[in-house]
Amino acid sequence: MQTKPSSRLAMRGVHKRFGATQALKQVSFHVGPGEVHTLIGENGAGKSTLMKILSGVHAPDGGEILLEGQPFRPENPEHARRAGIAMIYQELNLAPDLSVMENITLGREPSRWGWRQIRHQASQARDALECLDHGDLPLDQPVGELSIAQQQIVEIARALLGHPKVLIMDEPTSSLTRVDVENLFAVINRLRTTGVSVVYISHFLEECQQISDRYTVLRDGESVGSGDMKGADLQHIIRMMVGREMKDIYPARQTTLGEPIFEIENLSGQDKPLSASWKIHRGEIYGIAGLVGAGRTETLRACFGLDPIKGGELRIGTRVSTQATPRKRLAQGMGLLSENRKEEGLLLNRDLADNLTLTHFKPFTKAGFISRGKQLDSAQHWIEKLHVKARGATQHVGELSGGNQQKIAIARLLHHQADILLLDEPTRGIDIGSKSQIYQLVAELAQQGKAIVFVSSYLPELLGVCDTIGVMSRGQIRACRPASQWTETELIEVAVGQDQAHDGAKEGPQVPDPGNTL
C-alpha cells in the first residue's frame, strides 16, 4: 500500500507472533490529519495488538510505522506518548487508590521549582472532565470508588490532557450510556476540527458509521478491506469481519411467562438504590436502562448480597430472603455477571477451567477431591459452545482478549445452572458475532424458564432482547413497561427525568400478565 502524502500515520505490512500464535499478518492502514478511522473486527482479530504496537506496548516482528512521513518505532508507551500518541485501553488502566485528579494528571503533574502546583493540577483535571460534560466528578474521590462508566470517563480525560496528535480509543463507549456517548462524539468532533487523528475501535457499527470517516476491517490478524464509512453497507462490513452472513441478530421468540420467581419491593441500599421494585417471572428477560450513576449496578449488587440492603424486601419464589451473602445467593440459584470482569468477574492468573467452574465443583468432585479430567472436559464444553478463542482449558484467562474473557464469565453462570441471572453489561467489549451468540443463549435460557435481569447502556440491545424494560433514574425505577411499548427516545426521556409529558398511566412499576404471550 502506498502511503498518501497527507497521512498523519501509516502502518505497513505489520506482523506479530506470540509463541505459536500469529496475531498479525501483514496488516496495513493509514490515517490522515483530522480523520476518525475505525478498526473493525471480531474479538481476537488483532485490533488491540496492532494498537499496542503503535502505542509502544509491544514491538512488531516486522513491517514499518510512519508518523507524519517519518519512520517511527516506539520504544515504550512513554516514548509513544511524547511523540503524540495516546491510547485509551479497553481494560481500564487506572490507579484505584489515587484520586480522580491524580489519575488524570498522572505523569504530567504541573510543578515549579520541584513543587507540585495543586491549583493548576486541579484546573487541568477539571477542564478535561468538562470537555466530556462530567465536570461534576469530585476531583478528590479515589477512582476505585467510582463506577466503571465513571472510571472510563477519567481514562478518556487523561488521554485528552496530553493534546495528542493520534488518539487511539479501544472500545471507549463500552460502559457509557447513550447520553455519554453523544458527549464523547462531540469531543471527537472538536478534536477532528483541530487536526487530531483518531483511531476508533468499536463493536457498535452504528456508532462507527456515525462518527468515522474511513474504516479498516481485520479478520484473523489480517486487513481484509477498507473504505469510506459514508454510505458504507454495514452488512458488507459484517461479512468481511466474520466471513459469513449475519442476519436476525436479535432472536425472534415467543415466551409465555411463568410464575413469579424474583421480586423486590421498595429495596434500598447504603447509597443506591433509593427505592427499587420489580416482579420477574420465569421465562422473562427484564431489562434495566438508565444513565451512569442511576443505581443499576448497585441494585444488582445489593440483590446478590455484595452490598448491604437497608430497607425493603426481596423474595425468591414465595420465600422472603432480603438479607443474604453471595454464597447463599449462589445456593439459592442466583448468579451475577459483574460489569467489571477484570477486577471482580475473573481470576486473571488462573486458567479457564478454574474460572469456569469455581462456583460449582460438585459435578466432578468425589470424596472431597476434584477430578481434573472431568473439570477440563466440562470447561472445554463451554469453551466450544460459546466459541471462545483460546488454546484450551488450561490457558490463563488473563491471556485472552476482553471479549473472550467476557464469554468465560458468562459460561461460569451457565455451568452453575442458575435460575436467576443478574447480567450487568453482558455484551460489553464483545463483537457483533459473539453478541448474536449471547443473545441466542439468553433467549434459550429464558425458554428454559430462567429469570434474567439484563442491564445495558445500549438501548437497541434492550429493545431487541428484553420482554420488559424498567428505567432507573436517581436511584429509583421510575417506569416499567413491556419492551414493545418503549422507544429509544422515551427511554432516554425517563432516564434524564424529562418524561413529565408522558401519560401518567405509563409510570410506575407495571408487570405483564403472566398469561400473556410476548
LUMFIGU-919450 format. One record per atom (N, C-alpha, C): x, y, z; residue in three letters. Coordinates in steps of 0.1 Angstrom, whole numbers, plus 5000, padded with zeros to 4 digits. Example, Ala and Ser with C-alpha at 12.3 -4.5 7.8 and 13.67 -1.06 7.14 Angstrom:
513249435078ALA;512349555078ALA;513249675078ALA;512849785071SER;513749895071SER;512950005079SER;
// end
This chain:
500849885000MET;500050005000MET;500950125000MET;500650224991GLN;501450344991GLN;500850445001GLN;501750505008THR;501350605018THR;501050735012THR;499850785015LYS;499450915010LYS;500251025016LYS;500651125008PRO;501451235014PRO;500751305026PRO;499451305026SER;498651375037SER;498551285049SER;499051165049SER;498851075061SER;499551125073SER;498851125084ARG;499451155097ARG;500251035102ARG;499550915100LEU;500150795105LEU;499950685094LEU;500950605092ALA;500850485083ALA;501450365089ALA;500850255089MET;501350125093MET;501350035081MET;502549975077ARG;502649905065ARG;503249765068ARG;502549665064GLY;503049525065GLY;503449485079GLY;502649525089VAL;503049495103VAL;502649355106VAL;503549275112HIS;503249145117HIS;503849115131HIS;503149025138LYS;503549005152LYS;503148865156LYS;504048785162ARG;503748655167ARG;504048645182ARG;503048575189PHE;503248545203PHE;503448395204PHE;504648335205GLY;504848195205GLY;504348135192GLY;503448035194ALA;502847965182ALA;501748045175ALA;501248155182THR;500148225177THR;500548345168THR;500048345156GLN;500348455147GLN;499248565149GLN;499548665156ALA;498548765160ALA;498248865149ALA;499248905141LEU;499148995130LEU;499948945118LEU;499248955106LYS;499948915094LYS;499849025083LYS;500949095082GLN;501049195071GLN;499849295071GLN;499549355083VAL;498449455084VAL;498949595080VAL;498149655072SER;498449795067SER;497149885068SER;497450005072PHE;496350115071PHE;497050245073PHE;496250355070HIS;496750485072HIS;495650585077HIS;496050685084VAL;495150785090VAL;495650925086VAL;494751005082GLY;495051145078GLY;494851245090GLY;495351365089PRO;495151465100PRO;493651495101PRO;493151495113GLY;491751535115GLY;490751425110GLY;491351305108GLU;490451185104GLU;490151095115GLU;488951045116VAL;488550945125VAL;488450815117VAL;489350725120HIS;489450595113HIS;489150485122HIS;488150405118THR;487650295127THR;488350165123THR;488850085133LEU;489249955131LEU;488149855136LEU;487749775127ILE;486649685129ILE;487149535128ILE;486649455137GLY;486949315137GLY;486449245149GLY;486349105148GLU;485849025159GLU;486949025170GLU;486548975182ASN;487548965193ASN;488648865188ASN;489848905190GLY;490948825186GLY;491448845172GLY;490848945165ALA;491148975151ALA;492549045150ALA;492949105161GLY;494249175161GLY;494249325163GLY;493049375165LYS;492949525166LYS;493749585178LYS;493549525190SER;494249575202SER;495749555201SER;496149435195THR;497549415194THR;498249515185THR;497549545174LEU;498049645164LEU;498249785171LEU;497249825179MET;497349945186MET;498349945197MET;498549835203LYS;499649825214LYS;501049835208LYS;501149795195ILE;502449815188ILE;502649965186ILE;501550025181LEU;501650175178LEU;501950255191LEU;501350205202SER;501550285215SER;502750245223SER;503550145217GLY;504850115224GLY;504750005234GLY;503649935235VAL;503549825245VAL;504249705240VAL;504049675227HIS;504649555220HIS;505549605209HIS;506649535206ALA;507449565195ALA;507049475183ALA;506949535171PRO;506549445160PRO;507649355155PRO;507349245149ASP;508349145144ASP;508749195130ASP;507949275124GLY;508249325110GLY;507349435106GLY;507549495094GLY;506749605089GLY;507349735094GLY;506649845090GLU;507149975094GLU;505950065098GLU;506350165106ILE;505350275110ILE;505950405106ILE;505150485100LEU;505450625096LEU;504550725104LEU;505250815111LEU;504450915118LEU;504851055112LEU;503851115106GLU;504051245098GLU;505151225088GLU;505151115081GLY;506051085070GLY;507451035074GLY;507751025087GLN;509050985092GLN;508950845099GLN;509950765097PRO;509950635103PRO;509850645118PRO;509050565124PHE;508750575139PHE;508750435145PHE;509450415155ARG;509450285162ARG;509450315177ARG;508250315183PRO;508150345197PRO;508950245206PRO;509750295215GLU;510550215224GLU;509650165236GLU;508750245240ASN;507950215251ASN;506750305251ASN;505750285260PRO;504550375260PRO;504850525263PRO;505850555271GLU;506250695274GLU;506850755261GLU;507650685254HIS;508250735241HIS;507050765231HIS;506050675230ALA;504950705221ALA;504150825226ALA;503950835239ARG;503150945244ARG;503851085241ARG;505251085243ARG;505951205240ARG;505951245225ARG;505751135217ALA;505651165202ALA;504251205198ALA;503351205207GLY;501951255204GLY;500951145202GLY;501251025207ILE;500350905205ILE;499750875219ILE;498450885221ALA;497850855233ALA;496850735231ALA;496750645241MET;495850535239MET;494950515251MET;493650495248ILE;492650465259ILE;492350315257ILE;492750245267TYR;492650095266TYR;491250045270TYR;490849935263GLN;489549875266GLN;489449835281GLN;490549775286GLU;490649745300GLU;491249865307GLU;490549925316LEU;490950045322LEU;492250035329LEU;493050145328ASN;494450135333ASN;494650255343ASN;493950245354LEU;493950355364LEU;494550305377LEU;494950395385ALA;495450365399ALA;494250385409ALA;493650275413PRO;492350295421PRO;492450365434PRO;493650375440ASP;493850445453ASP;494150585452ASP;494450635439LEU;494750775437LEU;493350845434LEU;493350975435SER;492151055433SER;491951075418SER;490751125415VAL;490451155401VAL;491451245395VAL;491751355402MET;492751455398MET;494051395395MET;494551305405GLU;495851245404GLU;495951155392GLU;494851085389ASN;494850985378ASN;494851065365ASN;494151175364ILE;494051245351ILE;495451305348ILE;496151355358THR;497351425356THR;498651345358THR;498451215360LEU;499551125363LEU;500651125353LEU;501851165357GLY;502951175348GLY;503051305341GLY;502051395343ARG;502051525337ARG;501851635348ARG;502151605361GLU;501751695372GLU;502551825370GLU;501851945370PRO;502552075368PRO;503352105381PRO;504552155379SER;505352185390SER;506252305387SER;506752365398ARG;507652485397ARG;508652475408ARG;509952475403TRP;511052465413TRP;510952335421TRP;510452235415GLY;510352105422GLY;509052085430GLY;508252185431TRP;506952175439TRP;505752165430TRP;504952075434ARG;503752045426ARG;502752165428ARG;502152215416GLN;501252325417GLN;499752265417GLN;499252245429ILE;498052185432ILE;496852255424ILE;496852385425ARG;495652455419ARG;495752435404ARG;496952445398HIS;497052435384HIS;496652285380HIS;497052195388GLN;496752055385GLN;495252025386GLN;494652085396ALA;493152075397ALA;492452135385ALA;492952255381SER;492352325369SER;492452245357SER;493652175355GLN;493852095343GLN;492851975343GLN;492751915354ALA;491851795356ALA;490351835353ALA;489951955359ARG;488651995358ARG;488252035343ARG;489252095337ASP;489052135323ASP;488852005314ASP;489651905317ALA;489551785309ALA;488251715311ALA;487751715323LEU;486451655326LEU;485251735320LEU;485351865320GLU;484351945315GLU;484251925300GLU;485351895293CYS;485251865279CYS;484351745276CYS;484251665286LEU;483351545285LEU;482051565292LEU;481751685296ASP;480451715303ASP;480351635316ASP;481451615323HIS;481551555336HIS;482351635346HIS;482151765345GLY;482851855354GLY;482451845368GLY;481351765371ASP;480851755385ASP;481551635392ASP;482351555385LEU;483051445392LEU;483951505403LEU;483951455415PRO;484751515426PRO;486251475424PRO;487051585423LEU;488451555420LEU;489251485431LEU;488751495443ASP;489551425454ASP;489051285457ASP;488051235450GLN;487551105453GLN;488450995447GLN;488750895454PRO;489550785449PRO;488850715437PRO;489650695426VAL;489050635414VAL;488350505416VAL;488950425426GLY;488450295429GLY;486950295434GLY;486550415439GLU;485150425444GLU;484150465433GLU;484650485421LEU;483750525410LEU;483150405403LEU;482050425396SER;481550315388SER;482450295376SER;482350185369ILE;483150155357ILE;482950265346ILE;481750305344ALA;481550415334ALA;482250545338ALA;482150575351GLN;482850695355GLN;484350685354GLN;484850565357GLN;486350545355GLN;486750555341GLN;485850515332GLN;486150525317GLN;486250675314GLN;485350755320ILE;485450905317ILE;486750955322ILE;487250915333VAL;488550955338VAL;489650915329VAL;489550795324GLU;490650745314GLU;490650835302GLU;489450865297ILE;489450945284ILE;489951085287ILE;489551145299ALA;490051275303ALA;491551285304ALA;492151175309ARG;493651175310ARG;494251175296ARG;493651105287ALA;494251095273ALA;494151235266ALA;493051305269LEU;492851435263LEU;493851545268LEU;494251525281LEU;495151625287LEU;496451645280LEU;496951535273GLY;498251555266GLY;498151615253GLY;496951655248HIS;496851715235HIS;497551635224HIS;497051505222PRO;497751415213PRO;497551445199PRO;498551405191LYS;498351405176LYS;497551295171LYS;497751175177VAL;496951055173VAL;496350995186VAL;495050995187LEU;494350945199LEU;493750805195LEU;494150705202ILE;493650565200ILE;492550535210ILE;491350505206MET;490250475215MET;489850335213MET;490150245223ASP;489750105222ASP;488550075230ASP;487350065223GLU;486050045229GLU;485750155240GLU;485850285236PRO;485650385246PRO;484250405251PRO;483250345244THR;481850365248THR;481250245254THR;482050135256SER;481550005261SER;480750015274SER;481150115282SER;480450125295SER;479650265296SER;479550335285LEU;478850465286LEU;477450455281LEU;476650545287THR;475250555283THR;475150635270THR;473950635264ARG;473750705252ARG;474050855253ARG;473750915264VAL;474051055266VAL;475551075267VAL;476250995274ASP;477651005275ASP;478350975261ASP;477750885253VAL;478350865240VAL;478250985231VAL;477051055232GLU;476851175224GLU;477851285229GLU;478051295242ASN;479051395247ASN;480451355241ASN;480851225242LEU;482151185237LEU;482251215222LEU;481251195214PHE;481251225200PHE;481451375197PHE;480851455206ALA;481051595204ALA;482551635206ALA;483151565216VAL;484551595219VAL;485451545207VAL;485051425201ILE;485851375190ILE;485751475178ILE;484551525176ASN;484351625165ASN;485151755167ASN;485251795180ARG;486051915183ARG;487551885180ARG;488051765184LEU;489351715181LEU;489651715167LEU;488651665159ARG;488851655145ARG;489051785138ARG;488351885143THR;488552025137THR;489952085140THR;490552035151THR;491852085154THR;493052005148THR;492651905140GLY;493651825133GLY;494051695140GLY;493451665151VAL;493851535158VAL;493351415150VAL;494151315148SER;493751195142SER;493251095152SER;492151035150VAL;491550945160VAL;491450805153VAL;492050705160VAL;491850565156VAL;490850505166VAL;489750465161TYR;488550435169TYR;488250285167TYR;488250215178ILE;487950065178ILE;486650045185ILE;485649985179SER;484349965185SER;483649855178SER;482849775186HIS;481949675180HIS;480549735177HIS;480349855180PHE;479049915177PHE;479149985163PHE;478649905153LEU;478849955139LEU;478050085137LEU;476850095143GLU;476150225141GLU;476950345146GLU;477650325157GLU;478550435163GLU;479650465153GLU;480250355148CYS;481350375138CYS;480850455126CYS;479650425121GLN;479150495109GLN;478850635113GLN;478450665125GLN;478050795129GLN;479250885131GLN;480450835135ILE;481550925139ILE;482750915130ILE;482850805121SER;484050775114SER;484050835100SER;485250865095ASP;485450895081ASP;485750775072ASP;486650695077ARG;487050575070ARG;487150455080ARG;487250335074TYR;487350215082TYR;488350115076TYR;488850035084THR;489649915080THR;489149795088THR;488949685081VAL;488449565087VAL;489649465089VAL;489749405101LEU;490749305104LEU;489949175106LEU;490549065101ARG;490048925103ARG;491148835105ARG;491248765116ASP;492348665119ASP;493648725117ASP;493848845121GLY;495148915121GLY;495548975108GLY;494648985098GLU;494949045085GLU;493949155082GLU;494449255075SER;493549355070SER;492849305057SER;491549295057VAL;490849235046VAL;489949335039VAL;489949455042GLY;489149555035GLY;489149695042GLY;488949795034SER;488949935039SER;488050015030SER;487650135034GLY;486950225026GLY;486350345033GLY;485650425026ASP;484950535033ASP;483750495040ASP;483550545052MET;482450505060MET;481050555055MET;481150685049LYS;479950745045LYS;479350655034LYS;478050615036GLY;477450535026GLY;477850385026GLY;478650345035ALA;479150205036ALA;477950115039ALA;477949995033ASP;476949885036ASP;477449815048ASP;476749825059LEU;477149765072LEU;477049605070LEU;476149555063GLN;476149415061GLN;477349365054GLN;477849445044HIS;479149405037HIS;480249405047HIS;480349505056ILE;481349515066ILE;481349395075ILE;480149355079ILE;479949245088ILE;480449115081ILE;480149105068ARG;480548985061ARG;482148975060ARG;482749095058MET;484249095058MET;484749065072MET;484049105082MET;484549095096MET;484448945101MET;483348885098VAL;483148745104VAL;483248645093VAL;483348675080GLY;483448585070GLY;482248505067GLY;481048555071ARG;479748485069ARG;478648595070ARG;477448555066GLU;476248635067GLU;475848645082GLU;475448765086MET;474848785099MET;473448845098MET;472448765100LYS;471048805100LYS;470348775113LYS;469348855115ASP;468548835127ASP;469448825140ASP;470148935142ILE;471048945154ILE;470248925167ILE;469048985168TYR;468248965179TYR;467248855176TYR;467348745184PRO;466448625180PRO;465048655183PRO;464248615173ALA;462748625174ALA;462248505184ALA;461348535193ARG;460948435202ARG;459548465207ARG;458848365211GLN;457548385218GLN;457648315232GLN;457448395242THR;457648345256THR;456348365264THR;455948255269THR;454848255279THR;455448265293THR;455148375300LEU;455748395313LEU;455148295323LEU;456048245332GLY;455648155343GLY;455348235355GLY;455448155367GLU;455148225379GLU;456248315384GLU;455948415392PRO;456948505397PRO;458048425405PRO;459348455402ILE;460448385409ILE;461348485416ILE;461348615412PHE;462248705418PHE;461548845420PHE;461348885432GLU;460649015434GLU;461349095445GLU;461449225442ILE;461949325452ILE;460949435453ILE;460749485465GLU;459749585468GLU;460449695476GLU;460449815471ASN;461049935477ASN;462449905483ASN;463249835476LEU;464549805480LEU;465449925480LEU;466249945491SER;467150055492SER;468450005498SER;469550065493GLY;470850025497GLY;471550135505GLY;472850115508GLN;473550215516GLN;473550355509GLN;473750355497ASP;473750475489ASP;472650465478ASP;472750365470LYS;471750335460LYS;471550185460LYS;470350145455PRO;469150225451PRO;468450295463PRO;467650395459LEU;466850455469LEU;465550385471LEU;464950345460SER;463750265460SER;463550195447SER;463750065447ALA;463649985435ALA;462649865437ALA;461749855428SER;460749745428SER;460549685415SER;460449545415TRP;460149475403TRP;459549335407TRP;458849275397LYS;458449135399LYS;458749065386LYS;459648975386ILE;460148905375ILE;459748755375ILE;459248715363HIS;458648585362HIS;459648485355HIS;459448355357ARG;460148255350ARG;459948285335ARG;461048275327GLY;461048295313GLY;461048435309GLY;461248535318GLU;461248675315GLU;462648735314GLU;462848815304ILE;464148895304ILE;463749035307ILE;464249085319TYR;463849215324TYR;465049305322TYR;464949405313GLY;466049495311GLY;465949615320GLY;467149675323ILE;467249795331ILE;468049895323ILE;467450005320ALA;468150125313ALA;468350235324ALA;469250325320GLY;469450435329GLY;470850505326GLY;471050615332LEU;472350685330LEU;473350635340LEU;474650675337VAL;475650645347VAL;475350705360VAL;475450625371GLY;475150675384GLY;473750655388GLY;472850605379ALA;471450595382ALA;471150485393ALA;472050395395GLY;471950295405GLY;471650155400GLY;471850125387ARG;471649995381ARG;472549895387ARG;473849915387THR;474849825392THR;474649805407THR;474449905414GLU;474249905429GLU;473049815432GLU;471949825424THR;470849735427THR;471149585425THR;471849555415LEU;472249415413LEU;473149365424LEU;474149445428ARG;475049415438ARG;474349385452ARG;473349475455ALA;472549455467ALA;471749325466ALA;471149305455CYS;470349175454CYS;471149055456CYS;472449055451PHE;473348945452PHE;474048935465PHE;473849035474GLY;474449025487GLY;475849085488GLY;476349155477LEU;477649215478LEU;477649345485LEU;476449415485ASP;476349545492ASP;475149535501ASP;475149605513PRO;474149595523PRO;472749645518PRO;471749585522ILE;470349625520ILE;469849695532ILE;469449825531LYS;469049905542LYS;467549895545LYS;466749875534GLY;465349875536GLY;464649795524GLY;463349765526GLY;462649695515GLY;462649545517GLY;462149475507GLU;462049335508GLU;462449265495GLU;463049145496LEU;463449065485LEU;462948925486LEU;462248875476ARG;461648745476ARG;462148665465ARG;462548535468ILE;462948445458ILE;461848335458ILE;461148325447GLY;459948235448GLY;458948295457GLY;458448215467THR;457548265477THR;458148295490THR;459548285490ARG;460248295503ARG;460848435504ARG;460648505515VAL;461348625518VAL;462848595521VAL;463748665514SER;465148645517SER;465948775514SER;465648875523THR;466149005520THR;467649015523THR;468148955534GLN;469548965537GLN;470148835534GLN;471248835527ALA;471948705524ALA;473348745519ALA;474248645520THR;475548655515THR;475648605500THR;476648645493PRO;476748585479PRO;476748435479PRO;477348375489ARG;477348225489ARG;475948175490ARG;475148235498LYS;473748195500LYS;472948215487LYS;473248335480ARG;472548355468ARG;472948255457ARG;474148215457LEU;474548105447LEU;473847975450LEU;473647945463ALA;472947825467ALA;471447835464ALA;470947965464GLN;469547985460GLN;469347985445GLN;470347965437GLY;470247965423GLY;470348095416GLY;471048195422MET;471248325417MET;472648335412MET;472848395401GLY;474248425396GLY;474348565391GLY;475548625394LEU;475848765390LEU;476948775380LEU;476748845369LEU;477848875360LEU;478249025362LEU;479449045367SER;479849185371SER;480249255358SER;479949385358GLU;480449475347GLU;481949485347GLU;482549465358ASN;484049475359ASN;484649345359ASN;484749285348ARG;485349145347ARG;486749135351ARG;487549245349LYS;488949245352LYS;489249235367LYS;488449305375GLU;488749315390GLU;487849225398GLU;486549205393GLU;485549135401GLU;485049005394GLU;485148995381GLY;484548885375GLY;485448765372GLY;486748785372LEU;487648675368LEU;488848675376LEU;489548555377LEU;490848545383LEU;491848535372LEU;492448645368LEU;493148655356LEU;494448565356LEU;494948535368ASN;496148455369ASN;495848305370ASN;494548265368ARG;494148125368ARG;493648085355ARG;493647955352ASP;493247905339ASP;491747915336ASP;491347885324LEU;489947895320LEU;489147795328LEU;489647675330ALA;488847575337ALA;488547615351ALA;489547665358ASP;489247715372ASP;488247825372ASP;488347925363ASN;487448035362ASN;486047995359ASN;485947895350LEU;484547845346LEU;483847775357LEU;484547705365THR;483947605374THR;484047645389THR;484647755392LEU;484947785407LEU;483747795416LEU;482547815410THR;481347825419THR;480547695419THR;481047595412HIS;480247475411HIS;481147355408HIS;481747305418PHE;482647185416PHE;481947055418PHE;480747055422LYS;480046925425LYS;480046825414LYS;479846865401PRO;479746755391PRO;481046675389PRO;482146725394PHE;483446645392PHE;484146635405PHE;483446635416THR;484046615429THR;483546485436THR;484546405441LYS;484246285448LYS;485146265460LYS;484446245472ALA;485146235484ALA;486046355487ALA;485646475483GLY;486446595486GLY;487546625476GLY;487646535466PHE;488746555456PHE;488146595442PHE;488746685435ILE;488246725422ILE;488946645411ILE;488146595402SER;488746525391SER;489146625380SER;490446645379ARG;490846745369ARG;490446715355ARG;490446585352GLY;490046555338GLY;488646595335GLY;487746565345LYS;486246595343LYS;486146745343LYS;486846815351GLN;486846965352GLN;487247025338GLN;488346975332LEU;488747015319LEU;487746985308LEU;487146865309ASP;486146835299ASP;484946925300ASP;484446955312SER;483347045314SER;483647185308SER;484947235312ALA;485347365307ALA;485447375292ALA;485947265286GLN;486047265271GLN;484747265264GLN;483747205271HIS;482347205265HIS;481847345264HIS;482047435274TRP;481547565274TRP;482447655265TRP;483747625264ILE;484647695255ILE;484147685241ILE;483847555237GLU;483347535224GLU;481947585221GLU;481047575231LYS;479747625229LYS;479647775227LYS;480547855234LEU;480547995233LEU;481648045223LEU;482247955216HIS;483247985206HIS;484348075211HIS;484848045223VAL;485948115229VAL;487248095221VAL;487948195218LYS;489148185211LYS;490248165221LYS;490748045223ALA;491748015233ALA;492547885229ALA;493647865235ARG;494447745231ARG;493847625238ARG;493147645249GLY;492547535256GLY;492147575270GLY;491547475277ALA;491047505291ALA;492147535301ALA;493347505298THR;494447525307THR;495147665305THR;494747735295GLN;495347875293GLN;494847965303GLN;495748055308HIS;495348165317HIS;494348255311HIS;493248285318VAL;492248375313VAL;492748515310VAL;493748555317GLY;494348695315GLY;494948705302GLY;495248595295GLU;495848605282GLU;494848615270GLU;493548605273LEU;492548625263LEU;492248765260LEU;491648795249SER;491148925246SER;489948955255SER;489649085256GLY;488549125265GLY;487249055262GLY;486849045250GLY;485648985246GLY;485548835250GLY;486648765248ASN;486748625251ASN;486748605267ASN;487348695274GLN;487248695289GLN;485748705293GLN;485048795286GLN;483648815289GLN;482848685287GLN;483148615277LYS;482448485274LYS;482748385285LYS;483948385290ILE;484248285301ILE;483448325314ILE;483348455316ALA;482548495328ALA;481048455326ALA;480548465314ILE;479148425312ILE;479048265312ILE;480048205307ALA;480048055307ALA;479948005322ALA;480548075331ARG;480548025345ARG;479148025350ARG;478348125347LEU;476948125351LEU;476148005345LEU;476447985332LEU;475747875326LEU;476147735332LEU;477447725335HIS;477847605342HIS;477247585356HIS;477047695363HIS;476447695376HIS;474947665375HIS;474347675364GLN;472947645362GLN;472047725371GLN;472347855372ALA;471547945380ALA;470147965374ALA;469147975382ASP;467748005378ASP;467448155376ASP;468248235384ILE;468048385383ILE;469448435379ILE;469548505367LEU;470748555362LEU;470748705362LEU;471648765370LEU;471848915370LEU;473048945361LEU;472749005349LEU;473749025339LEU;473949175338LEU;475149225342ASP;475449365342ASP;476349395330ASP;475849455320GLU;476549485307GLU;477149355302GLU;476349255298PRO;476849125294PRO;477549125281PRO;477349225272THR;478049225259THR;479049335258THR;479549385269ARG;480549485269ARG;481849435263ARG;482349505253GLY;483549465247GLY;483449335238GLY;482249295234ILE;482149175226ILE;481749215212ILE;482249145202ASP;482049175188ASP;480649135184ASP;480149175172ILE;478749155168ILE;478449005166ILE;479448925162GLY;479148785160GLY;478948725174GLY;479848755184SER;479648705197SER;478448755204SER;478048885201LYS;476848935207LYS;475648855203LYS;475648825190SER;474448745185SER;474448605192SER;475548545195GLN;475548425202GLN;475048435217GLN;475448545223ILE;475048575237ILE;473548595237ILE;473048675227TYR;471548705227TYR;470848575225TYR;471348485216GLN;470648355214GLN;470748265227GLN;471848275234LEU;471948205247LEU;470948255257LEU;470848385258VAL;469948445268VAL;468448405264VAL;468148405251ALA;466848365247ALA;466548215250ALA;467548135248GLU;467347995252GLU;467247975267GLU;467948045275LEU;467848035289LEU;466448075294LEU;465948185287ALA;464548225291ALA;463548125287ALA;463748055275GLN;462847945271GLN;462847835281GLN;464047815288GLN;464147705298GLN;463447745311GLN;462947865312GLY;462347915325GLY;463247995334GLY;464348035329LYS;465248115338LYS;464648255338LYS;464948325349ALA;464648475350ALA;465948545348ALA;465848645340ILE;467148715336ILE;466948865338ILE;467848935346VAL;467949075347VAL;469049125338VAL;468749205328PHE;469749245318PHE;469949395318PHE;471149435324VAL;471449575325VAL;472349615312VAL;471949715305SER;472749755294SER;472649905291SER;473749965287SER;473750105283SER;473450125268SER;473250015261TYR;473050015246TYR;471549985244TYR;470850095241LEU;469350095240LEU;468849995230LEU;469349995218PRO;468849895208PRO;468949755213PRO;469949725221GLU;470049585227GLU;468949555236GLU;468649655245LEU;467549635254LEU;466249615247LEU;465949695237LEU;464749685229LEU;464649555221LEU;465849505217GLY;465849385209GLY;465849255216GLY;466249255229VAL;466449135237VAL;465349115247VAL;464949225254CYS;464149215266CYS;462649205264CYS;461949135273ASP;460549135273ASP;459949255280ASP;460649305291THR;460149415299THR;461349505301THR;461149635302ILE;462249725305ILE;461849825315ILE;462649835326GLY;462449935336GLY;463550035335GLY;463250165338VAL;464250265337VAL;464550325351VAL;465850325354MET;466350385367MET;466750525365MET;466350605374SER;466750745374SER;466950795389SER;468150845392ARG;468450885406ARG;468050785416ARG;468450665414GLY;468350555424GLY;466950495425GLY;466050525416GLN;464650475416GLN;464350415402GLN;463550305402ILE;462950255390ILE;461650335388ILE;461750425378ARG;460650525376ARG;459550485367ARG;459850385358ALA;458850345348ALA;459250205344ALA;458250125341CYS;458449985337CYS;457249945328CYS;457649895316ARG;456649855306ARG;457149745297ARG;456349675290PRO;456849575280PRO;457749645270PRO;458749575266ALA;459749645257ALA;459049695244ALA;458049635240SER;457349675227SER;456649815229SER;456549855241GLN;455849985243GLN;456850105246GLN;458150075244TRP;459250175246TRP;459850215232TRP;460350335232THR;461250375221THR;462550425227THR;463550435219GLU;464850485225GLU;464650625231GLU;463850715224THR;463650845228THR;462950845242THR;461950765244GLU;461250755256GLU;462150705268GLU;462950605264LEU;463850555275LEU;464850665280LEU;465350745270ILE;466250855274ILE;465550965282ILE;464350995278GLU;463551095285GLU;463251065299GLU;462950935302VAL;462650895315VAL;463950885323VAL;465050845317ALA;466350835324ALA;466850965328ALA;466551075320VAL;467051205324VAL;466051285331VAL;464851225334GLY;463851295341GLY;462951395333GLY;462951385320GLN;462251475311GLN;460951405306GLN;460351325314ASP;459251245309ASP;457851295315ASP;457851415320GLN;456651465326GLN;455451465317GLN;455651475304ALA;454551485294ALA;453951355291ALA;454651245296HIS;454151115293HIS;452851085301HIS;452050995295ASP;450850955302ASP;451150895315ASP;450550955326GLY;450750905339GLY;450550755341GLY;449650705333ALA;449350565334ALA;450550475331ALA;451550535324LYS;452650455320LYS;453750455331LYS;453650535341GLU;454650545351GLU;454450445362GLU;455550415369GLY;455450325380GLY;455650185375GLY;456050095384PRO;456249955380PRO;455049895375PRO;455049835363GLN;453949765358GLN;454449625353GLN;453749525355VAL;454149385352VAL;453249325342VAL;453649265331PRO;452749205322PRO;452049085329PRO;450849065324ASP;450148945329ASP;450848825325ASP;451148735335PRO;451948615332PRO;451348525322PRO;450048545319GLY;449448455309GLY;449648515295GLY;450148635294ASN;450348695280ASN;451448635273ASN;451348615261THR;452548565252THR;453148685246THR;454448715248LEU;455148825242LEU;455648795229LEU;
// end
